[in-house]
């Protein structure tokens, strides 16, 4: 990782969050939803280049039985520098210290990010179970 990049564990502003998601190819969230969601984050990893948010990852859940990794995104102009791996290492360090026997950690992997998550020990649920979703 470039030495000038800074890691911060505070959630970004809702505007920064929305803009990075959209630029990184993730769905747009409303300002209201982003504000509520960010306030309920268990753990956040933000990577900044100066004052510009260039990478993000969050953990949400109940803090005991269920943890869900979400919003892994790197600004396209910064991709290919290992920042996704840095984000995942930070998240895995958090999970190692804050999960319990039987805690369930999940994520939804888009191609080709699934290859990154495999490196951190994540396995496919299929055929034992099926990931499902409903979006409003």
C-alpha positions as MATLAB code, in Angstrom:
seq = 'XXXXXXXXXXXXXXXXXXXXXXXXXXXXXXXXXXXXXXXXXXXXXXXXXXXXXXXXXXXXXXXXXXXXXXXXXXXXXXXXXXXXXXXXXXXXXXXXXXXXXXXXXXXXXXXXXXXXXXXXXXXXXXXXXXXXXXXX';
ca = [
       0.000    0.000    0.000;
       1.228    3.484   -0.850;
       2.735    5.086    2.248;
       0.683    8.260    1.744;
      -2.588    6.346    2.031;
      -4.209    6.487    5.471;
      -6.458    3.900    7.113;
      -9.284    5.163    9.307;
     -11.798    3.073   11.234;
     -14.424    5.800   11.553;
     -17.331    5.570    9.124;
     -17.129    7.975    6.196;
     -19.663   10.708    5.653;
     -22.853    9.520    3.944;
     -21.997   11.590    0.845;
     -18.483   10.076    0.585;
     -19.993    6.631    1.059;
     -22.616    7.067   -1.656;
     -20.164    8.603   -4.135;
     -17.563    5.841   -3.669;
     -20.191    3.097   -3.991;
     -21.511    4.532   -7.250;
     -18.043    5.186   -8.700;
     -16.989    1.658   -7.733;
     -19.979    0.098   -9.510;
     -22.142   -0.669   -6.472;
     -25.775    0.388   -6.179;
     -26.716    3.895   -5.128;
     -28.163    4.299   -1.630;
     -30.374    7.149   -0.503;
     -28.873    9.748    1.811;
     -31.300    8.729    4.566;
     -30.487    5.012    4.241;
     -26.734    5.712    4.121;
     -26.904    7.870    7.247;
     -28.811    5.240    9.234;
     -26.690    2.366    7.933;
     -23.352    4.042    8.650;
     -24.495    4.888   12.183;
     -25.200    1.186   12.771;
     -21.856   -0.122   11.490;
     -20.003   -2.525   13.783;
     -16.625   -1.904   12.108;
     -15.476    0.259    9.241;
     -12.283    0.423    7.196;
     -11.721    3.536    5.136;
      -8.635    4.206    3.052;
      -7.911    7.813    2.155;
      -5.499    9.412   -0.273;
      -5.118   12.782    1.406;
      -8.775   13.715    2.035;
     -10.260   11.547   -0.751;
     -11.980    8.304    0.214;
     -10.544    5.649   -2.117;
     -11.448    2.371   -0.382;
     -14.078    1.090    2.005;
     -15.289   -2.015    3.778;
     -17.763   -2.489    6.621;
     -18.984   -5.143    9.014;
     -22.621   -5.054   10.099;
     -24.660   -7.430   12.242;
     -25.655   -8.044   15.835;
     -22.109   -8.123   17.221;
     -22.429  -11.641   18.591;
     -24.058  -14.300   16.463;
     -24.065  -12.725   13.004;
     -21.530  -10.590   11.173;
     -21.947   -9.579    7.535;
     -19.156   -8.056    5.453;
     -20.482   -5.374    3.107;
     -19.479   -2.441    0.905;
     -16.043   -3.686   -0.132;
     -15.163   -1.145   -2.800;
     -12.063    0.572   -4.166;
     -12.164    3.639   -6.395;
     -11.521    2.350   -9.949;
      -8.461    4.561  -10.505;
      -6.826    2.948   -7.424;
      -7.670   -0.683   -8.185;
      -4.882   -3.183   -8.748;
      -2.758   -1.870   -5.867;
      -3.811   -4.434   -3.258;
      -6.206   -2.105   -1.431;
      -9.008   -4.687   -1.397;
      -6.626   -7.071    0.353;
      -5.701   -4.355    2.883;
      -9.387   -3.755    3.616;
     -10.026   -7.476    4.083;
      -6.996   -7.876    6.383;
      -8.317   -5.082    8.605;
     -11.772   -6.681    8.657;
     -10.379  -10.135    9.425;
      -8.310   -8.706   12.300;
     -11.488   -7.168   13.717;
     -13.404  -10.440   13.337;
     -10.631  -12.500   14.961;
     -10.942  -10.314   18.074;
     -14.721   -9.812   18.151;
     -16.424  -13.063   17.158;
     -17.396  -15.995   19.357;
     -17.601  -19.769   18.921;
     -20.495  -20.294   16.527;
     -20.530  -16.713   15.173;
     -21.601  -16.718   11.530;
     -19.673  -14.426    9.186;
     -21.087  -13.973    5.707;
     -20.703  -11.893    2.569;
     -22.054  -11.761   -0.945;
     -19.241  -11.969   -3.502;
     -19.438  -10.445   -6.957;
     -17.083  -11.790   -9.625;
     -14.101  -11.467   -9.576;
     -13.960  -10.430   -5.880;
     -14.879  -13.977   -4.865;
     -11.249  -14.952   -5.555;
     -10.081  -12.373   -2.992;
     -12.489  -13.672   -0.346;
     -11.398  -17.278   -0.949;
      -7.871  -16.218    0.082;
      -9.307  -15.256    3.480;
     -10.973  -18.641    4.015;
     -14.496  -17.892    2.790;
     -16.321  -20.806    1.189;
     -19.321  -21.032   -1.075;
     -22.584  -21.923    0.655;
     -23.990  -23.703   -2.401;
     -25.173  -26.485   -2.647;
     -25.755  -26.732    1.121;
     -27.566  -23.386    1.111;
     -28.444  -20.638   -1.351;
     -27.723  -16.942   -1.004;
     -30.885  -14.943   -1.535;
     -31.839  -11.279   -1.476;
     -34.671   -8.817   -1.909;
     -33.982   -5.193   -2.685;
     -36.392   -2.289   -2.194;
];
